[in-house]
């Protein structure tokens, strides 16, 4: 991987004009098909993470490309305050019908951060229009991520991503309680039930501290994503958190930008990893459009929908590309492909069990080189995280040359032809400890492809460990 800066990096003979999200210019993709991506130099990669848990049916799906081409020939753009469009209307009905009564209305946006921004504003609008304007506070969790806008950075608590903007984040209306991360924060002598009760009481105490009638809602990722690496809450946690919201009339809000739309093997992650508790508001994005278009959505329960319909009757929130016809046509085709090809069953019954079993066997089995440093292998469906720990004497002897382990594995995997995500800072509240890697392949990945992904990933982990002195 090039060590060139943004200003010095080259694209052919020309300097890049992009301010990249990395200090170097990433390799340039020239084509892609399914889970395979070809770079400009001809090298072929396996995308084992869907970009960022986005490309849920891979690249080049014929039904989706056909839908996009057909929509370009019909209507490419209308402004949604002036005109609606057929793909948007159909996609909204599809999302409502597939929710099995959980949601009543949909608002479209252009991505995950916008979806969470829309959730924040919709929740406030609901109370403003239903005669409770004193409700102004949100409660979220530490070690969470809800987007990269100022409001969503304020809502979440991802230490590294907040740091440059801390001085301008809103600390008056956004508050935080502990994460639901039993492997790290459950007391040694606590049962899971006692841990959940402690977290429930902490949330209720925060309500009381702020004034129960000032709280708009409690917000959480159903399964925490990149911040901690595919961490699900203990059983009963979401039921307990919703009970506090219900007691004080606040909204129960879920962020499923990463975990939703089939990633965990059910359309909504709360169906399988959230005690089956449907939220009042929910954000979705990545798996909604599968990378074929920039799209996100706010899913609105009947409670909130009725409150808005009985007042102003419209959404006081919008963007230029909201409900874009091309984006909605692409997204509708993605959702139809997932349903027609029965990919949720494949994710739940084939991909998840096989990927999880292989990771555990190759990384945690007695004699596995990485086993002494693997803190946890966790996940479900087409989303898995591996957390590493180097606090033991053997771990402290390893020298990664100043690099974070997760990032080093990500870089080595890329050299070996595999795209994954590696992170640090997810195992302590201040974001200074922890190393994890994440895999989130396409829903239609085959068993053979899963095996190849695990082979390259484990080899990359072992190579980094060996070079560090193992």
C-alpha positions in Angstrom: 0.0 0.0 0.0 1.4 3.4 -1.0 2.6 5.6 1.8 2.2 8.7 -0.3 0.2 11.6 1.1 -3.0 12.8 -0.5 -1.2 15.5 -2.3 1.5 13.3 -3.7 -0.4 10.2 -4.6 -0.6 9.5 -8.3 -3.4 8.3 -10.6 -1.6 7.3 -13.6 0.6 10.3 -14.4 -1.8 12.8 -12.6 -1.9 13.8 -9.0 -5.1 12.9 -7.2 -7.6 15.7 -6.8 -9.5 13.8 -4.0 -9.1 14.5 -0.3 -9.2 10.9 0.6 -10.2 9.4 4.0 -6.8 7.8 4.3 -3.3 9.5 4.3 -2.7 7.6 1.0 -4.6 7.1 -2.2 -6.3 3.7 -1.9 -5.9 1.2 -4.7 -8.3 2.1 -7.6 -11.0 -0.3 -8.6 -11.7 -0.6 -12.3 -14.4 -3.3 -12.4 -16.3 -5.6 -10.1 -18.5 -8.7 -10.4 -20.2 -10.4 -7.5 -17.7 -10.4 -4.6 -14.7 -9.9 -6.8 -13.1 -6.5 -7.5 -10.4 -5.9 -10.1 -7.9 -3.1 -9.6 -6.5 -0.8 -12.3 -3.3 -2.9 -12.3 -5.2 -6.1 -13.0 -5.0 -7.5 -9.4 -8.2 -9.3 -8.4 -9.6 -9.0 -4.8 -12.3 -10.7 -2.8 -14.5 -8.2 -1.1 -15.2 -9.9 2.3 -16.7 -6.9 3.9 -19.0 -5.4 1.3 -17.2 -2.1 1.4 -18.6 -1.4 4.8 -21.4 -4.0 5.1 -23.0 -2.4 2.1 -22.7 -4.6 -1.0 -25.1 -7.2 0.2 -25.7 -8.9 -3.2 -22.3 -8.1 -4.7 -21.6 -6.0 -7.8 -23.2 -6.4 -11.2 -26.4 -8.2 -10.2 -28.3 -8.3 -13.6 -31.7 -7.6 -12.1 -30.5 -4.4 -10.4 -28.5 -3.1 -13.3 -31.5 -3.7 -15.6 -33.7 -1.8 -13.2 -31.3 1.2 -13.0 -31.0 1.4 -16.8 -34.7 1.2 -17.3 -35.3 4.0 -14.8 -32.8 6.3 -16.4 -34.9 6.0 -19.6 -38.0 6.9 -17.6 -37.3 9.5 -14.9 -33.9 10.3 -13.5 -34.8 13.1 -11.1 -37.7 14.9 -9.6 -37.7 17.0 -6.5 -39.8 15.3 -3.8 -41.5 18.5 -2.5 -43.0 19.0 -6.0 -43.4 15.5 -7.4 -43.3 11.9 -6.1 -42.2 9.0 -8.3 -43.2 5.4 -8.9 -40.0 3.7 -7.6 -40.2 5.6 -4.3 -43.9 4.9 -3.8 -43.3 1.2 -4.5 -40.2 0.9 -2.4 -42.1 2.5 0.6 -44.9 0.0 0.3 -42.4 -2.8 0.0 -40.7 -1.7 3.3 -44.0 -1.3 5.1 -45.4 -4.7 4.0 -42.2 -6.6 4.8 -42.2 -5.1 8.4 -45.1 -7.2 9.4 -46.9 -4.3 11.0 -43.9 -2.7 12.8 -43.9 0.4 10.6 -46.5 2.7 9.0 -44.6 5.3 7.1 -41.2 5.7 5.5 -39.0 8.7 4.9 -36.2 8.4 2.3 -32.7 10.0 2.6 -29.3 9.4 0.9 -27.4 7.4 3.5 -26.9 6.2 7.0 -25.8 9.5 8.6 -28.7 11.3 6.9 -31.0 8.5 8.2 -29.9 9.0 11.8 -30.1 12.8 11.4 -33.7 12.2 10.1 -34.5 10.0 13.1 -33.3 12.8 15.5 -35.4 15.4 13.8 -38.5 13.2 13.3 -38.4 12.3 17.0 -38.3 15.9 18.0 -41.0 16.8 15.5 -43.3 14.2 17.0 -43.1 15.6 20.5 -43.2 19.2 19.3 -46.4 18.5 17.4 -48.0 16.4 20.0 -47.8 19.1 22.7 -44.6 18.1 24.5 -42.1 20.7 23.4 -40.2 20.4 26.6 -38.8 17.0 25.4 -35.3 17.9 24.1 -32.9 15.2 25.4 -31.6 12.0 23.7 -29.9 9.2 25.6 -27.5 7.0 23.6 -24.6 4.7 24.6 -20.9 4.9 25.0 -18.9 3.0 22.4 -21.5 3.6 19.7 -21.5 5.1 16.3 -24.5 6.8 14.6 -23.0 8.8 11.8 -20.6 11.5 10.8 -22.7 14.7 11.0 -22.3 16.9 14.0 -25.6 15.9 15.5 -25.0 12.2 15.0 -21.4 12.4 16.3 -23.0 14.1 19.4 -25.6 11.4 19.7 -23.0 8.6 19.5 -19.9 8.1 21.5 -17.0 7.0 19.3 -14.0 8.6 21.0 -11.7 8.8 18.0 -14.2 10.1 15.6 -15.5 12.7 18.0 -12.1 14.0 19.1 -11.4 16.6 16.3 -14.9 18.1 16.8 -15.4 17.8 20.5 -15.4 21.5 21.0 -18.4 22.0 18.8 -20.4 18.9 19.6 -23.7 19.3 21.4 -23.4 18.0 25.0 -26.6 19.7 26.3 -29.1 17.6 24.4 -27.2 14.3 23.9 -26.4 12.1 26.9 -24.8 8.6 27.3 -25.1 5.5 29.4 -23.0 2.4 29.4 -22.7 0.0 26.4 -24.3 -3.4 26.5 -21.1 -5.3 26.0 -21.1 -8.2 28.4 -17.8 -9.7 27.4 -16.0 -6.6 28.5 -18.2 -4.9 31.1 -20.3 -7.5 32.9 -19.1 -8.0 36.4 -17.3 -11.2 37.2 -19.9 -12.3 39.7 -22.9 -10.9 37.8 -25.4 -13.1 36.0 -26.5 -11.9 32.6 -29.9 -11.1 34.1 -28.2 -9.0 36.8 -26.1 -7.2 34.2 -29.2 -6.3 32.2 -31.0 -5.1 35.3 -28.0 -2.9 36.1 -28.1 -1.3 32.7 -31.9 -0.9 32.9 -31.5 1.0 36.2 -28.7 3.1 34.8 -31.0 4.2 32.0 -33.8 4.9 34.3 -31.5 6.9 36.6 -30.4 9.0 33.6 -34.1 9.7 32.7 -34.7 10.8 36.3 -31.5 12.9 36.3 -32.5 14.8 33.2 -36.2 14.9 34.0 -38.3 12.1 32.6 -40.6 14.4 30.7 -37.6 16.0 28.9 -36.3 12.8 27.3 -37.2 12.3 23.6 -35.8 8.8 23.4 -33.2 6.1 23.9 -31.1 5.3 20.9 -29.0 2.2 20.3 -27.5 0.1 17.5 -29.3 -3.3 17.6 -25.9 -4.9 17.0 -23.0 -2.5 17.4 -20.9 -2.2 14.3 -17.4 -0.9 13.6 -16.9 0.7 17.0 -16.7 -2.5 18.9 -17.0 -5.1 16.1 -20.3 -6.9 15.9 -21.4 -6.8 19.5 -24.9 -8.0 20.3 -26.7 -7.1 23.5 -27.5 -9.7 26.2 -30.8 -11.4 26.0 -33.6 -9.3 27.5 -31.6 -6.0 27.2 -33.8 -4.3 24.6 -37.0 -5.5 26.3 -35.7 -3.8 29.5 -34.6 -0.6 27.8 -38.0 -0.3 26.0 -39.7 -0.7 29.4 -38.0 2.4 30.7 -39.0 4.3 27.5 -42.6 3.2 27.8 -42.7 4.1 31.5 -41.8 7.7 30.8 -43.5 8.1 27.4 -40.2 8.4 25.5 -39.4 6.8 22.1 -37.4 3.6 21.7 -35.1 4.1 18.7 -32.9 1.7 16.8 -30.0 2.3 14.4 -29.9 -0.6 12.0 -27.8 1.2 9.3 -25.3 -1.5 9.5 -27.1 -4.5 11.1 -30.4 -4.2 9.3 -32.0 -5.2 6.0 -30.9 -8.8 6.2 -27.3 -8.6 7.5 -28.1 -10.8 10.6 -30.3 -13.3 8.7 -33.6 -11.5 9.4 -34.8 -8.4 7.6 -34.5 -6.4 10.8 -31.8 -7.2 13.3 -34.2 -6.7 16.2 -36.2 -9.7 15.0 -33.3 -12.0 15.9 -30.9 -10.0 18.1 -33.2 -7.4 19.7 -35.7 -9.5 21.7 -38.1 -9.2 18.9 -38.9 -5.6 20.1 -39.9 -3.3 17.2 -38.8 0.3 17.7 -40.8 3.5 17.4 -38.2 4.8 14.9 -35.5 3.0 13.0 -32.8 4.0 10.6 -31.7 1.7 7.7 -29.3 2.3 4.9 -26.4 0.1 3.8 -28.2 -3.1 2.9 -31.2 -1.1 1.6 -29.5 -0.1 -1.7 -26.7 -2.7 -1.6 -24.2 -0.1 -2.9 -26.0 0.4 -6.2 -27.3 3.8 -5.1 -26.8 6.2 -2.2 -30.0 5.7 -0.1 -31.2 5.4 3.5 -34.5 5.5 5.2 -36.3 6.3 8.4 -38.9 3.7 9.3 -41.8 5.2 11.3 -44.1 3.2 13.6 -47.8 3.8 13.7 -47.5 5.7 17.0 -45.2 8.3 15.5 -46.9 8.3 12.2 -50.3 9.0 13.7 -48.8 11.8 15.8 -47.5 13.5 12.7 -50.5 12.9 10.6 -52.8 14.3 13.2 -50.7 17.5 13.4 -48.9 19.1 10.5 -49.3 15.9 8.3 -45.9 16.2 6.7 -42.2 15.6 7.3 -40.4 18.8 8.3 -37.1 17.4 7.0 -35.7 17.0 3.6 -32.8 16.9 1.2 -32.3 17.6 -2.6 -31.9 13.9 -3.4 -34.5 12.6 -1.1 -36.5 9.7 -2.7 -34.4 10.0 -5.8 -36.0 7.8 -8.6 -32.8 6.1 -9.6 -31.8 5.3 -6.0 -35.3 4.0 -5.2 -35.4 1.9 -8.3 -32.0 0.4 -7.5 -33.0 -0.3 -3.9 -36.3 -1.8 -4.9 -34.5 -4.2 -7.2 -32.1 -5.1 -4.5 -34.9 -5.9 -2.0 -36.7 -8.0 -4.6 -33.5 -9.9 -5.4 -33.0 -10.7 -1.7 -36.6 -12.0 -1.5 -36.7 -13.8 -4.8 -33.4 -15.6 -4.2 -34.3 -16.4 -0.6 -31.1 -14.9 0.6 -32.2 -14.3 4.2 -32.6 -18.0 4.6 -29.2 -18.6 3.0 -27.6 -16.0 5.3 -29.2 -17.5 8.5 -28.9 -21.1 7.6 -25.7 -21.4 5.5 -23.4 -18.3 5.6 -23.7 -17.6 9.3 -23.1 -21.1 10.7 -20.3 -21.9 8.2 -18.5 -18.6 8.6 -18.7 -18.7 12.4 -17.6 -22.3 12.7 -14.6 -21.8 10.4 -13.4 -18.7 12.2 -13.6 -20.4 15.6 -11.9 -23.6 14.3 -9.1 -21.8 12.6 -8.5 -19.1 15.2 -9.5 -20.5 18.6 -8.7 -24.2 18.4 -5.9 -25.7 20.5 -2.7 -25.2 18.6 -3.9 -22.4 16.4 -1.1 -19.8 16.3 -3.6 -16.9 16.9 -5.5 -18.7 19.7 -3.6 -17.1 22.7 -4.5 -13.6 21.4 -8.1 -14.1 20.3 -10.4 -12.6 22.9 -13.7 -13.4 21.1 -15.2 -14.5 17.8 -18.8 -13.3 17.5 -21.5 -12.5 15.1 -24.3 -14.0 13.1 -25.6 -14.2 9.6 -23.3 -12.4 7.2 -21.6 -10.3 9.9 -18.8 -11.5 12.1 -16.2 -9.8 14.3 -12.9 -11.1 15.7 -11.5 -9.3 18.7 -7.8 -9.7 19.7 -6.1 -9.0 23.0 -2.4 -8.6 23.7 -2.4 -8.1 27.5 -0.6 -11.4 28.3 3.2 -11.6 28.7 3.3 -13.3 25.3 1.2 -10.6 23.8 3.2 -7.8 25.2 6.4 -9.2 23.7 5.0 -8.8 20.2 6.2 -5.8 18.3 3.8 -4.4 15.6 6.1 -1.5 14.8 3.7 1.1 16.2 0.8 0.0 14.0 -2.6 -1.0 15.4 -3.1 -4.8 15.0 -6.4 -4.5 13.3 -5.1 -2.0 10.7 -2.0 -4.2 10.1 -4.2 -7.2 9.4 -6.4 -5.2 7.1 -3.3 -4.0 5.2 -1.8 -7.5 5.0 -5.2 -9.0 3.9 -5.3 -6.5 1.1 -1.8 -7.5 -0.1 -3.1 -11.1 0.0 -6.1 -10.3 -2.1 -8.8 -9.9 0.5 -10.7 -6.7 1.6 -11.7 -6.7 5.3 -12.0 -4.0 8.0 -9.6 -3.6 10.9 -10.2 -1.3 13.9 -8.8 -0.3 17.3 -10.1 1.2 20.5 -13.3 -0.8 20.9 -12.7 -2.5 24.3 -12.3 0.5 26.6 -14.7 3.4 27.2 -12.0 6.0 26.3 -11.2 4.3 23.0 -7.5 3.6 23.8 -7.6 -0.2 24.0 -8.8 -3.0 21.8 -8.2 -4.6 18.3 -10.8 -6.1 16.1 -11.5 -7.1 12.5 -14.8 -7.4 10.8 -16.2 -9.6 7.9 -19.5 -8.9 6.2 -19.6 -10.6 2.9 -22.5 -10.5 0.4 -25.6 -12.4 1.3 -25.2 -14.7 -1.8 -21.7 -15.7 -1.0 -21.2 -19.5 -1.5 -19.8 -21.9 1.1 -16.6 -22.3 -1.1 -16.1 -18.5 -1.1 -16.6 -18.4 2.6 -13.8 -21.0 3.0 -11.5 -19.0 0.8 -12.3 -15.8 2.7 -11.4 -17.5 6.0 -8.3 -19.0 4.6 -6.9 -15.7 3.5 -8.0 -13.9 6.6 -6.4 -16.4 9.0 -3.2 -16.5 6.9 -3.1 -12.7 7.1 -3.5 -12.7 10.9 -0.8 -15.3 11.3 1.6 -13.5 9.1 1.3 -10.3 11.0 1.7 -12.2 14.3 4.8 -14.0 13.0 6.4 -10.8 11.8 5.8 -9.3 15.2 7.8 -12.0 16.8 5.5 -14.9 17.5 
